[in-house]
Amino acid sequence: MGDSFYEYLLKVWIQGNRTSAVKPYREMWEKSMKGLLSLIRRTTPSSFAYICEKNGDSLSDKMDELACFAPGMLALGSSGYGPDDSQKFLSLAEELAWTCYNFYQSTPTKLAGENYFFHPGGDMTVGTSWNILRPETVESLFYLWRLTGNKTYQEWGWNIFQAFEKNSRVEGGYVGLKDVNTGVKDNMMQSFFLAETLKYLYLLFSPPSVISLDEWVFNTEAHPLRIVTRHDDGESLGKSDGKPKPIVRLRGRKEGRSG
C-alpha cells in the first residue's frame, strides 16, 4: 500500500472540484479501497489495525511505515461517501493512525522503524530497524487533525517531533537512525524531511486557514496545488490559450536511502 497511484486517484477528483468530469477518478479510488479493506487485519491482544502486504496471491503480516500515508488518504476521501460508509472509513483511518503512532511509541527512541511484523498474541515487532525521517505518519496526523479537530493528533505529532529533536538533531541539521532500538545515528538528512516531514508538522500546529483543505490539495511530495474552479460540465473557468500543455509526471513516494 505504498503506491501514490491510489492517493492520486482521490486527489485528482478533489483538485477537479469533485465535478462529473473527474468523477471516474473517484469511482476508481472507491473500487481500490474495496481491495484495501480485504487487506485489513487486527492484532491480538491490542487490536491494532494494519494493512497486510500483498505479493501476488500471498499475504504477509507486515506493514511499512511508508504505508502510513493511508490513514490520511482514507480520512480525506471519507467525505465523498454516504453517512454510513463515511464514518466507516474515517474510523478505519483513525485506527490505522493509532497503529502508525505506535510504530513510534513501541521503540526505545520513540522513532519508528522502516517496517513492522505482526504476530498472533504478540501485537507488533519492528523489522527493518532504521529510521530515515519519513513524513507519512505526521502527514496522516495533519489530515486527521484538520478533518476532525481532535487535538489528540497534535499531541501525537508533538511527541514524534520531540523524539526527532532528542535522537536526530545534530549541529548541521537532522540525521536518520541506523537502529531505532539503540539510537545509533547515520550521517544523512533526506530531502523529504524538510520538504514534507517538517512541513506537515508545521501545518499540524497552524490554523486551518493556512493552506486550507477547502482551497488546496497536496500532491505526494507535499506541494500544495490549488483546487480548480470548474463548472460541472467539465469546463474550468478561464479560457485556454490554445497552446499545448506540458506533460506533468506524477512521482511516487520516495524510497529514501539508508546508511
C-alpha positions in Angstrom: 0.0 0.0 0.0 3.0 2.3 -0.6 2.0 3.4 -4.0 1.0 7.0 -4.7 -1.4 5.9 -7.5 -4.2 5.4 -5.0 -4.0 8.8 -3.4 -3.7 10.5 -6.8 -7.0 8.9 -7.9 -8.6 10.7 -5.0 -6.7 13.9 -5.3 -7.4 14.4 -9.0 -11.0 14.2 -8.1 -10.5 16.8 -5.3 -8.4 19.1 -7.4 -11.1 18.9 -10.1 -13.6 20.3 -7.6 -15.4 16.9 -7.4 -17.3 17.5 -10.6 -18.7 15.0 -13.1 -15.6 15.5 -15.3 -13.4 13.9 -12.7 -15.9 11.5 -11.1 -14.3 8.5 -12.8 -11.2 9.0 -10.7 -13.3 8.9 -7.5 -15.0 5.8 -8.8 -11.6 4.1 -9.4 -10.5 5.2 -5.9 -13.5 3.7 -4.3 -13.0 0.4 -6.1 -9.4 0.3 -5.0 -10.5 1.0 -1.4 -12.7 -2.2 -1.5 -9.4 -4.0 -2.2 -7.7 -2.3 0.7 -10.5 -3.4 3.0 -9.7 -7.0 2.1 -6.2 -6.5 3.4 -7.1 -5.1 6.9 -6.2 -7.3 9.8 -6.1 -6.7 13.6 -3.7 -7.9 16.2 -4.2 -9.6 19.5 -4.3 -8.6 22.2 -4.3 -4.9 21.5 -6.4 -4.9 18.2 -4.0 -2.7 16.2 -5.4 -2.4 12.7 -2.9 -2.9 9.9 -2.7 -3.3 6.2 -1.3 -6.7 5.0 1.4 -6.7 2.4 0.2 -8.5 -0.8 2.6 -10.1 -3.1 0.9 -12.0 -5.9 -1.6 -14.4 -4.2 0.2 -14.4 -0.9 -0.4 -12.1 2.1 2.3 -11.1 4.7 1.5 -9.8 8.1 3.8 -6.9 7.5 3.3 -3.2 7.1 5.8 -0.5 6.1 5.9 3.0 7.7 5.7 4.1 4.1 2.0 2.9 4.1 1.2 5.2 7.0 0.0 7.8 4.4 -3.1 5.6 4.1 -4.9 6.9 7.2 -4.7 10.5 5.9 -5.9 9.4 2.5 -8.8 7.5 3.9 -9.8 10.4 6.1 -9.6 12.8 3.2 -11.7 10.5 1.0 -14.3 9.6 3.6 -16.4 12.8 3.0 -17.3 11.6 -0.5 -19.3 8.6 0.8 -22.7 8.4 2.2 -23.0 8.8 6.1 -22.5 5.1 7.0 -19.6 4.5 4.7 -18.1 7.9 5.5 -18.0 7.0 9.2 -16.6 3.5 8.5 -13.7 4.9 6.5 -13.0 7.7 9.0 -13.0 5.2 11.8 -10.6 2.9 9.9 -8.3 5.9 9.3 -8.2 6.6 13.0 -7.5 3.0 13.8 -4.6 2.9 11.3 -3.2 6.2 12.6 -3.1 4.7 16.1 -1.1 1.8 14.8 1.3 4.1 12.9 1.7 6.2 16.1 2.5 3.1 18.0 5.2 2.2 15.4 7.0 5.2 17.1 5.9 4.6 20.7 7.0 0.9 20.7 10.7 1.6 20.3 13.2 2.9 22.9 13.9 6.0 20.9 10.2 6.7 20.2 11.0 6.8 16.5 9.5 4.3 14.0 11.4 1.6 12.2 11.0 1.1 8.5 8.6 -1.8 8.8 6.8 -3.9 11.3 5.6 -7.5 11.6 2.5 -8.7 13.4 2.2 -11.9 15.3 -0.8 -13.7 16.9 -0.8 -12.8 20.6 2.2 -10.5 20.3 0.9 -7.4 18.5 3.9 -5.9 16.6 7.7 -6.1 16.4 10.0 -3.9 14.4 11.5 -5.5 11.3 14.0 -3.3 9.4 15.0 -1.0 12.3 16.4 2.1 10.6 14.6 5.5 10.6 15.2 7.8 7.7 13.0 10.7 8.9 9.9 9.7 6.9 6.8 12.0 6.7 3.9 9.6 6.2 2.7 9.3 9.8 2.8 13.0 10.6 1.1 13.6 7.2 -1.8 11.5 8.3 -1.9 13.2 11.7 -2.2 16.5 9.9 -5.2 15.4 7.9 -6.9 13.8 10.8 -6.5 16.9 12.9 -7.7 19.2 10.1 -10.7 16.9 9.4 -11.8 16.0 12.9 -10.5 18.9 15.1 -9.3 16.3 17.6 -6.2 17.7 19.4 -5.0 14.2 20.2 -3.4 14.2 16.8 -1.5 17.3 17.6 -0.3 15.7 20.9 1.0 12.6 18.9 2.7 14.9 16.4 4.4 16.8 19.2 5.7 13.6 20.7 7.1 12.5 17.4 8.8 15.9 16.9 10.3 15.7 20.4 11.7 12.3 19.5 13.3 13.7 16.4 14.7 16.6 18.5 16.2 14.2 21.0 17.6 11.5 18.7 18.1 13.0 15.3 19.2 16.6 15.9 22.8 17.4 15.1 24.8 20.6 14.7 24.1 20.8 11.0 20.5 19.6 10.9 18.9 16.2 11.4 20.0 12.7 10.6 18.3 9.3 10.5 19.0 6.4 12.8 20.7 3.2 11.8 18.7 1.4 14.6 15.7 2.8 16.4 16.4 0.4 19.3 19.9 1.6 20.0 19.7 5.2 18.7 22.9 4.9 16.6 22.8 7.7 14.1 23.5 7.6 10.3 25.0 10.7 8.6 22.3 11.6 6.2 19.3 14.0 6.2 16.8 13.0 3.5 15.5 16.0 1.4 11.9 15.0 2.2 12.5 15.7 5.9 12.5 19.4 5.2 10.1 19.3 2.2 7.5 17.0 3.9 8.0 15.9 7.4 8.7 19.3 8.9 6.1 20.9 6.6 3.3 18.7 7.9 4.5 19.2 11.5 4.3 22.9 11.0 0.8 22.7 9.4 -0.3 20.4 12.2 0.1 23.3 14.6 -1.1 26.0 12.2 -4.6 27.4 12.0 -6.8 25.5 9.5 -6.9 28.6 7.3 -3.2 28.1 6.5 -3.3 26.2 3.2 -6.9 25.4 3.7 -8.0 22.0 2.5 -11.1 23.7 1.1 -8.8 25.5 -1.4 -5.8 23.3 -1.8 -4.8 19.7 -2.3 -1.3 18.4 -1.6 0.5 16.1 -4.0 2.6 13.2 -2.7 5.6 15.5 -2.3 3.6 17.8 -0.1 3.4 20.6 -2.7 0.0 22.4 -2.4 -2.0 22.7 -5.7 -5.0 25.0 -5.9 -8.4 23.3 -6.4 -9.6 24.2 -9.8 -12.8 26.3 -10.1 -14.7 24.2 -12.5 -18.2 24.0 -13.9 -19.9 20.6 -13.6 -19.9 20.3 -17.4 -16.1 19.8 -17.1 -15.1 23.3 -18.3 -12.7 25.2 -15.9 -13.1 28.9 -15.6 -10.7 30.9 -17.7 -10.0 30.5 -21.4 -7.4 28.2 -22.9 -4.7 30.0 -24.8 -4.6 27.2 -27.3 -1.1 26.2 -26.6 -0.1 22.6 -25.8 0.2 21.9 -22.1 3.3 20.4 -20.7 3.2 16.7 -19.6 3.3 16.5 -15.8 4.9 13.4 -14.4 3.4 12.2 -11.2 6.0 10.9 -8.9 5.6 8.1 -6.4 6.6 8.2 -2.8 10.3 8.3 -2.3 12.1 5.2 -1.1 14.8 7.2 0.5 18.2 5.7 1.3 19.7 4.3 4.5 23.2 4.2 5.8 
